[in-house]
């Protein structure tokens, strides 16, 4: 089993949802970013999404856009992001890491080289928000390397589109709970529950729900129906506000407590 499969199997055995945390590699600086990354699992993160900084993150709201710009200004690049994963793996060989971002930096790096280097570093999967499932330029090398390609479903993914999305996805499915960009509106737990019931008719993959989850209370509400709860913009805002790992990890701990307060 892959790390992602193993983690969701463990969550099912524990009868609870997981917490997926998003942070941007290199934000607010290399040293603090590394400290945050290494502390996330201890704070309660079950899966880590590590953002690959990009200058034009079109699907992201102001918080994550700003985090990418801070990281790039500090000199973060793909080589440093993969090195950060390698350093993390030296102390944690069980927590899944999913790289999340856009295709341009991967294309510039070189697709085959990126996939090989990501695999060697200890990456478990990719979320590339601007590549549709039909595009196989990255999908085929990832599948050959045994890395999961995680796709997004949205409130507008209908009965015709959903089968296409899930037929290409692996690891888990990421359900975007609100329309629009990240970090701008809050998720509605009732609407999410209805949507997940509809999506589960098309796939047996675990479903993680993100966008619009800002507080431990939000996380607990979504955890009632989701297999995992994704928190990104709220954590990235905590990075900006505090500038230190301790405050960020304390917030992640509170989010984890919210998720773990709900038993399946």
C-alpha positions in Angstrom: 0.0 0.0 0.0 1.1 3.6 -0.7 1.5 6.0 2.2 -1.8 7.6 1.2 -3.7 4.3 1.0 -2.2 3.3 4.4 -3.2 6.6 6.0 -6.8 6.4 4.8 -7.0 2.8 5.9 -5.8 3.8 9.4 -8.3 6.7 9.5 -11.1 4.3 8.6 -10.0 1.9 11.4 -10.0 4.8 13.8 -13.4 5.8 12.6 -12.6 9.4 12.0 -11.8 11.9 9.3 -8.3 13.0 8.6 -6.8 16.5 8.6 -5.0 17.6 5.5 -2.9 20.7 6.0 -1.6 23.0 3.2 1.4 25.2 3.6 3.5 26.9 0.9 7.1 25.7 0.6 9.6 28.4 1.6 7.0 30.6 3.4 7.6 32.9 5.3 11.3 31.9 4.9 13.3 28.7 4.3 14.1 27.9 8.0 10.7 28.6 9.4 9.0 26.7 6.5 11.2 23.7 7.3 10.3 23.9 11.0 6.6 24.1 10.2 6.7 21.2 7.8 8.6 19.0 10.2 6.1 19.8 13.0 2.8 19.3 11.2 2.3 15.6 11.8 3.1 16.0 15.5 0.5 18.8 15.6 -2.1 16.5 14.2 -1.9 16.7 10.4 -2.6 13.3 8.8 -1.7 14.3 5.2 0.4 17.3 4.2 -0.1 19.3 1.0 3.0 21.3 0.2 2.5 24.2 -2.2 4.9 24.7 -5.1 5.3 28.5 -5.3 4.2 30.0 -8.6 4.0 33.6 -9.6 0.4 33.3 -11.1 -1.6 31.0 -8.9 -5.0 31.6 -10.6 -7.2 29.3 -8.5 -5.9 30.7 -5.2 -7.2 33.7 -3.2 -5.1 36.5 -1.7 -3.7 34.6 1.2 -2.1 31.8 -0.8 -1.1 34.1 -3.7 0.8 36.3 -1.1 2.4 33.2 0.4 3.7 32.2 -3.0 5.1 35.6 -3.7 6.8 35.7 -0.2 8.4 32.3 -0.9 9.6 33.3 -4.4 11.0 36.5 -3.1 12.9 34.5 -0.6 14.5 32.4 -3.3 12.3 29.3 -3.2 12.3 27.2 -6.3 11.4 23.6 -7.2 14.9 22.2 -6.3 14.6 23.7 -2.8 11.0 22.4 -2.5 12.0 18.9 -3.3 15.0 19.2 -1.0 12.6 20.2 1.8 10.6 17.0 1.2 13.9 14.9 1.4 14.7 16.6 4.7 11.3 15.9 6.0 11.5 12.2 5.0 14.7 11.8 7.0 12.6 12.1 10.1 9.1 10.9 9.0 8.6 8.1 6.6 4.9 7.6 7.2 3.1 10.9 6.7 1.9 11.4 3.1 3.1 14.5 1.3 1.2 15.8 -1.8 2.7 18.6 -3.8 0.1 21.1 -4.9 0.3 23.8 -7.5 0.4 24.5 -11.2 1.9 22.8 -14.3 4.2 25.7 -15.4 7.0 25.1 -12.8 6.9 21.4 -13.5 7.1 21.9 -17.2 10.1 24.3 -16.8 11.8 21.8 -14.5 11.2 19.0 -17.0 8.3 16.6 -16.6 10.3 13.3 -16.5 13.1 14.8 -14.3 10.5 16.3 -12.0 8.6 13.0 -11.6 11.9 11.1 -10.9 13.2 13.6 -8.5 9.8 13.9 -6.7 9.7 10.1 -6.3 13.2 10.0 -5.0 12.5 12.8 -2.5 9.6 11.0 -1.0 6.6 12.7 -2.6 3.4 10.6 -2.6 1.1 12.5 -5.0 0.4 15.6 -7.0 -2.5 18.0 -7.3 -2.0 20.2 -10.4 -5.0 22.5 -10.5 -4.7 23.7 -14.1 -4.3 20.3 -15.7 -7.6 18.6 -16.7 -7.9 14.8 -16.4 -7.8 14.3 -20.1 -4.2 15.7 -20.3 -1.8 12.8 -20.0 1.6 14.6 -20.3 2.1 14.4 -16.5 -0.4 11.6 -15.7 1.4 8.8 -17.6 4.9 9.5 -15.9 3.2 9.8 -12.5 1.4 6.5 -13.0 4.6 4.8 -14.1 6.4 6.1 -11.0 3.6 4.9 -8.7 2.7 8.5 -7.6 -0.9 9.4 -7.2 -2.6 12.1 -9.3 -5.3 13.7 -7.3 -8.0 15.6 -9.1 -10.5 18.2 -8.1 -14.3 17.9 -8.2 -16.5 21.0 -7.7 -20.1 21.8 -7.1 -20.5 22.2 -10.9 -19.1 18.7 -11.6 -22.2 17.0 -13.0 -23.1 13.4 -13.7 -21.4 13.6 -17.1 -18.2 15.1 -15.8 -17.7 13.3 -12.5 -17.0 9.8 -14.1 -14.3 11.4 -16.2 -12.7 13.0 -13.2 -12.8 9.9 -10.9 -11.6 7.5 -13.7 -8.3 9.4 -13.8 -7.9 10.1 -10.1 -5.9 8.1 -7.6 -5.1 8.4 -3.9 -8.1 10.5 -3.1 -10.5 12.9 -4.6 -10.4 16.6 -3.6 -13.8 18.2 -3.4 -13.8 21.9 -3.7 -16.7 22.9 -1.4 -17.3 26.4 -2.7 -17.3 28.1 -6.0 -14.5 30.6 -6.7 -10.9 31.0 -5.4 -9.5 29.7 -2.1 -10.0 31.4 1.2 -12.8 33.8 0.3 -16.0 32.1 1.6 -17.0 29.5 4.1 -18.1 25.9 3.4 -21.7 24.9 4.1 -21.6 21.5 5.8 -25.1 20.5 4.7 -24.4 21.3 1.1 -21.1 19.4 1.4 -22.8 16.3 2.8 -25.3 16.3 -0.1 -22.5 16.7 -2.7 -20.4 13.9 -1.2 -23.4 11.5 -1.3 -23.7 12.3 -5.0 -20.0 11.8 -5.7 -19.8 8.5 -3.8 -22.1 7.0 -6.3 -19.3 7.4 -8.8 -16.2 6.4 -6.8 -14.8 4.4 -3.9 -11.9 6.8 -3.5 -11.7 8.7 -0.2 -12.9 12.3 -0.5 -11.1 15.2 1.1 -13.0 18.5 1.3 -11.3 21.8 1.1 -11.8 25.5 0.3 -13.8 27.5 2.9 -12.7 25.6 6.1 -11.3 28.2 8.4 -11.8 27.2 12.0 -11.8 24.1 14.2 -15.6 24.4 14.3 -15.7 24.4 10.4 -13.4 21.4 10.4 -15.6 19.5 12.8 -18.7 20.2 10.8 -17.1 19.0 7.5 -15.6 16.0 9.2 -19.0 14.5 9.7 -19.4 13.7 6.1 -15.9 13.9 4.6 -13.1 11.3 4.7 -10.6 14.2 5.3 -10.8 17.9 5.8 -8.4 20.3 4.0 -7.3 23.6 5.6 -5.1 25.9 3.6 -5.7 29.6 3.5 -6.4 29.8 7.2 -3.0 28.1 8.0 -1.2 30.3 5.5 -2.8 33.4 7.1 -1.5 32.2 10.4 2.0 32.0 8.9 1.7 35.5 7.7 0.3 36.9 10.9 2.7 35.1 13.3 5.8 34.5 11.3 6.8 31.7 13.6 6.3 27.9 13.6 5.0 27.6 17.1 1.9 29.7 16.5 1.1 27.9 13.2 1.5 24.4 14.8 -0.7 25.4 17.7 -3.4 26.4 15.2 -3.0 23.1 13.4 -3.4 21.3 16.8 -6.7 23.1 17.3 -7.9 22.2 13.9 -6.9 18.5 14.5 -8.8 18.6 17.7 -11.9 19.8 15.8 -11.6 17.0 13.3 -11.0 14.3 15.9 -14.0 15.4 18.0 -16.2 13.8 15.4 -16.5 10.0 15.4 -17.8 8.1 12.3 
